[in-house]
């Protein structure tokens, strides 16, 4: 997908006489574009879910919330975080935290989030104070801290991770970069082709060009036809 996206971008930029972007520039734009589309996906999912609850959206193939939810689900992971110096390091690829549990064979209690400004009131509440059955966690920068502090269990964390940063890799042939998908640091877009047009649109905006969706689709179709003609020769 990444090579197809780059070819569409270069085709449109050339058609609009906007010049050429280097592979390094493309990778920078592609990384930012994927993040923007991913953020938009979450915001749209929230809005569409509200509209769906009001029976204001389409069903089946027109259910955009279901499409976004299916994509987001691909990025849900569960990992175990060991305790270190009474703290737990947040996953480096954390995008949105879903659930925290104690990772113990005999105790997998759900760990509730406790805002730091409420810690004093909860710890001094005879009914709600932290215990092994009703633990809490607080955030301290890039760390989590478990309450009560005498708990030493690992944490099992379920979260939505960031997509990996895309990277278009190449070999230089003559003076031109030629796509090399077998490079060790190659990374395709992790969000699927459903969002290709959105990614192209965001990259073009970052390149200084605003263009309609129809023009992007036309450029993609024309490019595919050219590639098909080459393969049939």
ABEGO torsion letter per residue (X at the ends): XAAAAAAAAAAAAAAAGAEBBBAAAAAAAAAAAAAAAAAAAAAAAAAAAAAAAAGABBBEAABAAAAAAAAAAAABBBBBBBBBGGBBBBBAABABBABBBBBBAABABBBBBBBAAAAAAAAABAAABBBAABBBBBBBEABBBBOBAABABBBBBBBBBBBBBBBBBBBBBEABBBBBAABAABBBBABBAAAAAAAAAAAAAAAGBBBBAAAAAAAAAAAAAAAAAAAAX
